[in-house]
């Protein structure tokens, strides 16, 4: 199952990049000084990226763990 470790690490790294990108987007949105409703709408858009990146990261880590255990 060694073939599962490297792709899992790559998928996990892509998820990590997405998490960093969502954090950067949140910081930029807060620096813009938007009103509460506009800020909330912006953060809801970033939430989609955040959840997708978290999903990728978890799936990648599970692939690595399965590859190591088998």
Secondary structure, DSSP 4 states (H G I P E B T S, - for coil): -THHHHHHHHHHHHHHHHHHHHHHHHHHHHHTT--HHHHHHHHHHHHHHHHHHHHHHHHHHHHHHHHHH-
